[in-house]
Amino acid sequence: MKRKGYSHAGEIIFTAGRVIIKLFPEENFQPALTGQKLIPGDIIKTGNLSRASILFKDSTQLKLGSNTTLIIKEVTTHKEKTGAMKILLSLESGEIWTRSKGLKDGLIIETPYATAAIRGTEWSLSVKDNESRLVVLEGNIQLFNPFGSIIVSRNEQAVVFARQAPIKTFIVRPRDRIQWTYYLSERRLLKYLKFKEGFLGSAEKLFNEGRFEESTDEFEDILSREPENSSALTGLGLNELIKGNIEKANEYFERALKRRKDLLSLLGKSYVLITKNLSDEARDVLNEAKTLFPKDGLPYIFSSYLHIFLGDFIGAIYECEAGLSVVPNDLSILAFETDIYFILNKVDYAKAIIDRIIKENPFSSEGYEKLGLYHRFVTGDSEEAKKAFLRAISLNRFNDETIAELSDLLREEGYIPEALELIREALSVAPFNASHHYNYGRLLSDINRLIKAGLEFRKSHELDPTFSRAYLGEGIMLLKEGKIDEALTELSKASLFEPDLSEVHSFLAIAYYQKHAFSEALEELKRAGECDPLDSTPHQLASIIYNDLYMPANAIEEAQKVIELLPYRKASGEALFERAQTGMMSVNYGLNFFDLPEWSLYYSQKAIFINPYSNISHIGVAKAYEKLGLVSFLQGYNEFETPYFSEILQGLILNVNSLNFSNRYNTLISKPGHYLTLESRYSAGDSEEIQSYLEGSGDLGSHFPLTYWFYSKAFRDNGYLQNSKTRSLDSEIILGYKPNYKDDFYLNLGYYKDKIGITPSASISFRRYDDNQKYRDNGYWIDLGYHRRFNPVSHLIANLRYFKENDNIENPDFKNDLSRFADSADKLQNIAFGIRHMFTLLDYHQISYGIDYNFEKVNFGEEWTYLYPRWVERIHQTHISRYFIFHIYDRWSVTSKIILDTGLYLSYYSTKADYKSDDTLVGSFNSRIYDDNTFDLNPRIGITVNIGDNGIFRFAYQKRSTTGFLGELAPVGVSGLIPPTFDMDFSSAEDIQWSLEYELTKKMFIKTLIGYSKLSDIVAPYHNKKAQLWYSRIALNQILNRYFSFSARYHYNDSMYLDGSKRKLFGVPLNSGDVRLVFIHPKEIYLSIRESYIGERYADSDNTIKLRGYFTTDFYAQKELLKKRIFLSLAINNIFNTKYETLSHPYYWYEGALPAKGTTFSFRIGYRL
């Protein structure tokens, strides 16, 4: 009933037994109804063996025990926190249990002898005779009266006697807490309502087989001939019960019982009375059934359920034992008693009964069903659970409960078609089972069919309004639709019905986190972990949250807990936690934030070894490569550039939903949303730079499953060298379309344009700076991707790319330039295609095979005016190359400690180049520079050995052909080792590498690597260009404390051309490295300081220009404000204004070096929508 003029403060969610209410401003009590809205002034009373549950608008949960009187005195808006409430209640008698948010003055409960000011989250309060008693399960509560005041903390109890001060009594053991919880649905009883085997008619047989519509027709036909046939009346009553038509069912049972008191009619009648909350009457009917049928166990099962319904678990166990004394070893009673022990979390008792069932009857389908549940929810062993479920189904193909459990297990493992088939089969056997509709809805929700999922959840709720999972399902669906407040209400209801279900608290945490209620989210995750210590999901979510909150040390600790639980890990569905599928990646995120790239890569590679089909694994590895690339470029080349593009491409294609990510706080679950970031950067030093940046991402939702990401950047630099002004504009957009759980479509479009003033080496050599040459380039690309998911361990990915670039250099006053250069123009076209199939074979082999094709065409032209206009030469060159690689690759887990990688790459490479010169003085001529075709069979082999639980040794040998362009799909590297890539032409290489990576402690990691590369260039074979590189790396990563991290690394590179000249590879220093110190604070502050060293190196291939080594110091600071809406940063590069020459700038032409920038200050500000 809704009262006009009053805003409701909460509602009644559940009643059991006799519950009455006096609705303000009325004077009389009336029966309380589920869904009744409550306002201040209402009084709720429960009778003997009765209960009620209330949910307030701010998600405060309240449960009333037997013989309780509660007055809602006052409910107002909380001044300190948006959406919270101040609630004043009066407990006149009885006992209540509460979960609240623990806000100061948020909830106050008065009793006759003391007042409890609630700052805790879970507690119970009782009033009996002349005392008030408080039990605190979580948090702190102030208990006070005029005679004194105390603070009662977690797992403590206090008592107050009339006219005395409150005192603490004894410590409460968590296992001894009162079981306020778990409303076992009466619909679970329907499966026991079957006709006894024997002389059954066709109608009874049809009913027992679950063919309810057909059986109804048969029973009605019998009844038309025999109007008082008790069996037909009972059968029709049972069919109405299954449909949820309680009143109509009751009419049939009443008629049947007048004719004959058979067991099924009595049980059906008791079911009706329980549903109507008439517990005393139900008890009388069940006692009558026990008397009339003393050797049947079903009345004891129904009586046991009645005790559970009323919250009397001791009485429920007693009824089961009483039944077993009458019917020894009754399998149905034993199975029901097992369920009770599961509810009470007494798993050892449950396992003992399961063993007893199977021993007494090795062909008991129900016994194997319970064994499957034990392995699934207690040991976490999904394989053993699967075996038990399959055995149960083989013994009884109509065991719909087991079919549904197996379906749900396969859903969690990602076997979607198999799970769909099974849950539909379970529904065909028991179409009115609320649990089956929930499981079906949950499966549909996982694959983003939210409309149909919602219908199934609502059907589940209609069939059983007390079924907690129905509320959980609706909450999940609402979260995925972005309806957070509505989701929070439904999830809070689920928590009221089943407060010890870990999954409910995990989703409550997601809801609170999306509302930026961080402490509430973490509190829910803590509770989830307590409810199920073997569930890794709460720790995964906590790790992500702590990273968001600038607490990477806490994030890493939580992720380590996930890794410890991996053997027992309970899956949460492929479509659920897409951003944290393994504990390895959770550690990776924290280490990345702490700027510990080598350690981060260690974990991300572990993750991809565990699950190469996870897009998150590939993206995590790519991000680690990106971080390491910032280090690698110090040595003159970025060895991680090619693998970065390969991994990021595969990660995005594997799941296009990863395009949608919040620019502030992680959403923790896929949902519709649109995010926009606006940024500007200003830098000042030797030159002024201005950059504007726009980035956006979003998800249109399940109705049109399109995700997108885009950015656009404009940049201007007035130049620190003569004629070095720069202007650039680039944009990119990526679209992802996921029409179903099997397919992903990917489209990437990009465009860029640059205008740069250059000071070429040619003009410098004449000691005359040419100050008006301009370099212009523009390009665009179209990239298409496709992913097909055959099953969780079989995936196909494909990619097609077209790229075009135009470059040109203009010299307006070439007539006066001593270099005599006039202009040049390049045109590049690239077409690439790749396809790769990845699958797992026999559990121990991760197989990959596929092809990569690449076509590249470069047209290059120059004009030189040696003696303008009489002597002008126009040069034109065309380079065309094609390569085709077929690969087959096997990652074999030989043992739990040893992984062997083997691969065979069949490479075909063709290249040709033509030269044409039009010379006004000497005439024209053409020539073929080269025309070569090669066919190679390149093997790869590597081994990975786990050193205990803390380290890895890797060894790899590989022979490889050059990659034609960035972003191929074939595996890059072997056994986690990546070969170096140089800024030089080469077409084949051989590499040997070995590394040792080890966690010395939980806060210290070391990595060493030694390698040798030999490169050959067949593009220009007449040069006989070959080179080699001996190299080594050593890195130390350390977490100093919760706020500081430290890292240091050293790179050694001894390179040489193998032409007898002993020349070094240009740009590659013998020594390089850096040291970093990072500080991160939960106030959303990030600081880092870095000292880098680059040793001596050559700026040209002939080794005529030698650059001296140098140190530079850089500082970076960032701060986020207004819950990350505002982003501020300051960077100071080259703090001590070191003077040095560098190759890392866009202004040089051909090989050469120019002075680097001095001290530069950069300020960045961003706003996020």
C-alpha angles and dihedrals in degrees: 000000000000116000116215117236094023128098110219119240099195144328142241109257102179142007131188124183120349112350122163133180138198108213115212124272093019122093104215133072121237135179112288116239130207109255094028110151116229132214134178111289096039118129122206123196130185125200131218113311089003134125143187137191127210130191118198122209093255089056095258106153124214131182124189121209128206121310093009129152118195129178122200099216106170139358121181138158115276111243097208102049131040114239094013125115139212108229126190116190134173120216106201096175142340129037136298135188122207142187115192140158095258096236116165108264088358096124128016123177122193123205129180091262108030145000125240117212103199120224094144130087104222129025145125130231128194138185118202130159106320100341143075118210127197127195116187116202098171133012130358131299130191112222114190147156134166090285100056150319135236138177113234114202138194114316092004130122132207135186134201123199123197112288093359135108119259115264134189115242115183143330115272116225110222092228089059095058116129112261101240090159153078117057102208103207118243087222086076085072093063092079089064092056099092132132113257116255115255128073098009125168123223092263092055091047091051090051093050090051091054095250091133101164092051092046090051090055091050094048091048090050090052091047092052088060097035109028094188100042102142095203091054092046091050091047092051090047091052091049090052090049090055090050090050095246096138099170094048091047089052091055091055093047091049091052093045093050092051087057099040135345102232123167098249093053092050092048091046090051091050089050090054091050093049090050089052091051091245094137098161092053091046090052091053092052092049092049088053090051091051090052096047095041105031095164097053121094099203097085088056092051091051091046090049090052091050089058090050090049088056094045095253103131094164089056090048092055090046091055091052092050090047090053092049090052088057097037106025116213094002101175095210093053091046091050091049091049088052089058090053092052090049088054091050090048090239093137097164090060089047093051092049091055092046090054089048092052094051093044092051092044117015088186096057109130090192091053092056090044090059091045089055091051090050093054093043099049104023110033095022090223102146094181093056090044090053092051092050093048092049090049091051092051092048088055094047120015090190093059093118094174091061093043089054093047091052089048091053092048091051089048090057090049091050100249093136103168092047091047092049092051092050097047091049088051090051090051091050088057096042110016093169096054108119092202092057092052089050092051090048091049092048091053092049090048091053090056091045098249089136101163093057091040089056091053091053093048091050091048089052090051093048091051093048119012090187095055105117095200091061088062090044091053093049089048092053092048092049090050090053089051091051094246096134102167093049090046091051091055094051093045091049089054090051089051091052091055096040110017094167096059108113095205093058091057092047091056092043086055090053091050094049092045092053087055087051090245091142101171091048091050093051091046090055091050090050089052091047090055091051092049092054115014091186095057111101096189096087090054092048091053093044090053092055092046094050090051090052089050094054092254103121094158090059089044092055092048091053091046090052088057088055090054091050089054096045095105088056098033115149111215118234100197130281094254095048114067100021094161098055112033097149136027089236091065091046089058089045092058093053094047091048090054090050087052094241099140101171092051090045091053090050091061098038090054089050088053094051090048088055096044118010089171095065114101088208091059092055094044090047091053090047092053091050089051089049091054092046090048089065086059097039096057089067088075093056099263137055106232091185099055098092096043090046093058092043094052096042091050092051092045093054094045093048091061121005090191087079087076089075111077133147116250091215118027126007112257090213090211134049111264139147114279144134124220129188130186125193118192139174129189130194122189128186131186128091085353139011121249128190124187131179120194135188123186131173140171136175153152123233092205137242094305089068107010099209123139125186144186128186142165138185126193133187119191135184130181121179089207134245094224129058109281095002103125114144134199124176140169126188135169136180135182128188123193125193125192121190109179092173141355092272103054138054125184120196131193125180122185124180142171135182138178130188135185114188134171111224136198104204123210090236092066093042090056088062090051090240117111113217104215104187109053113124131203116203129180138167135176145166138195141198117204124185126189137181133190127191120191111204094173136325092287101036122067136161123203129183135181136190123186138182120189132178130181134180122197130177140169121207128197107192095188098041089140090069098036114104090211088064091215114150109173146319134205132194128191120189128187125183131184118182135175132182138174128183134179118202124187143151119245123198091345093278104065125071103196127195129178134163149116136264122198125187132182121186129179125183125186113193128184136176136179123208122187103202093168108002124244099000099050115038126151124200115195124195127182130181121197120187124179134174130184133182124189128186114190138185118187134181128193105193122192097213092178135346087273104037129062121183120202120197129171140171120204118193106200131190116186128179128176137169136174133193128199126204128181126189106193120179091207107039099022133238133308139171130211140177107235094193142333114190138162125190134184117196137177105209119191127200128193131172141162131210119197122188112222101210112300096310110055149037133209116202132189126179140176121185141166113203145174123227120275111243096211140349121284110039119162100224115103113276113218126349133261090004094302118124121205118227121262120210136203091246138085116268132150104192137023143178121213137188119186139167131179142179120210119182140169103222090187135348087273103038131064132178131192130188126182134180124186148165127206130186117193131196130189117210093169089083103021095168088069089056086214112190132153141177136205131200110193142168136186133196125182136177121199120185138175104213096188139318092302108030135062130179131197137175133179138180127201125198120191123177106183132176140172109236096223097100093260094098088219117163125233106265117251094017113116122208091228134024140148147132145225124216137190118192130190121192124180130186088237082080094260124143124184130173137173123193134190114198132188129196116183131213117306143160123257095204140042092244090057093233096126113060120187120206122234122258146181124227131187123210132185130197132184132176136180130186123207140189094026091314096309091119121050122192128179140172124197126185113191122194092007095188094046095241113194114225143135122249144185092211102097136085098237107079124094120212116344114335146099137247134190115284125231120275126222110338129188118204126190122191131186127182137181122202125206 
